[in-house]
Amino acid sequence: MTTEREVLEFIIVPPFEQRAAVAAAKEQFENYLGNRFPGYRFKVGPFAPVGDEEEFAVLPVMNFHGDDGKSYMCTPPKRWFVQEIAEACRDFEKQGMKHFAA
């Protein structure tokens, strides 16, 4: 029997040049995304060379442990949903991370 589950957690990797500003507003940023997408969790990850260094990378956490103790893969999120999260990250950036960090 296959166990399926939707991705509920995402790691957000900021653009290289924004890493310090995002780190300063980390808690507010994670809360902002959590409020924008209720039922999902977000964690700001350290900068890593993933994707385009000028864009936010949205990485779904794809594994979970089933009731049987085995590890399973989640159903991949829809591309449009990942794009909505990336757009929310850009909106947060446009609103001024320094404002949120204060």
C-alpha positions in Angstrom: 0.0 0.0 0.0 1.4 3.4 -1.0 1.3 6.2 1.5 0.9 9.7 -0.1 1.2 13.0 1.5 1.4 16.6 0.2 4.6 18.6 0.8 4.0 20.8 3.9 7.5 22.2 4.5 9.7 24.3 2.3 13.2 25.6 2.6 13.8 29.1 1.2 17.3 30.0 0.0 17.7 33.7 -0.6 19.7 35.2 -3.4 23.3 35.6 -2.6 23.2 39.4 -2.3 20.2 39.2 -0.1 21.4 36.6 2.4 22.4 39.1 5.2 19.1 41.0 4.9 17.1 37.8 4.9 19.1 36.5 7.9 18.4 39.7 9.8 14.6 39.3 9.2 14.6 35.5 9.3 11.8 35.1 11.9 9.6 37.7 10.3 10.2 36.3 6.9 9.2 32.8 8.0 6.1 34.1 9.8 5.2 36.2 6.7 5.3 33.1 4.5 3.4 31.0 7.1 0.7 33.6 7.3 0.5 33.9 3.5 0.3 30.1 3.1 -1.6 28.7 6.2 -0.9 25.0 6.9 2.6 25.1 5.5 6.0 25.6 7.2 8.9 27.6 5.9 12.5 27.7 7.0 15.2 30.1 5.7 18.2 28.1 4.7 21.8 29.3 4.4 22.9 30.4 1.0 23.9 27.5 -1.2 24.8 27.5 -4.9 21.3 26.4 -6.1 19.4 27.7 -9.0 19.7 31.4 -10.1 21.8 33.4 -7.6 19.5 36.4 -8.2 16.3 34.6 -7.3 14.8 33.0 -4.2 15.1 29.2 -4.4 12.0 27.4 -3.0 13.0 23.8 -2.1 10.2 21.4 -1.0 11.0 19.0 1.8 9.9 15.8 0.0 10.3 13.1 2.6 8.3 12.1 5.7 8.1 9.1 8.1 5.0 7.0 7.9 3.2 5.4 10.8 5.1 2.2 10.0 8.4 4.0 10.7 9.5 3.9 7.0 10.5 6.9 5.0 8.3 8.0 2.1 8.4 10.6 -0.6 5.7 13.3 -0.7 3.7 14.1 -3.8 5.6 16.8 -5.6 4.0 20.3 -5.2 2.4 21.9 -8.2 4.7 24.2 -10.1 2.2 27.1 -9.9 2.3 26.8 -6.1 6.1 26.9 -5.9 5.9 30.0 -8.2 3.4 31.6 -5.8 5.8 31.1 -2.9 8.7 32.6 -4.9 6.5 35.6 -5.7 5.6 36.0 -2.0 9.4 36.0 -1.3 9.9 38.8 -3.9 7.0 40.7 -2.4 8.6 40.5 1.1 11.8 41.7 -0.5 10.1 44.6 -2.2 8.4 45.7 1.0 11.8 46.2 2.4 13.4 43.5 4.6 15.1 46.2 6.7 11.5 47.3 7.7 10.7 43.8 8.8 14.1 43.3 10.6 13.5 46.4 12.8 
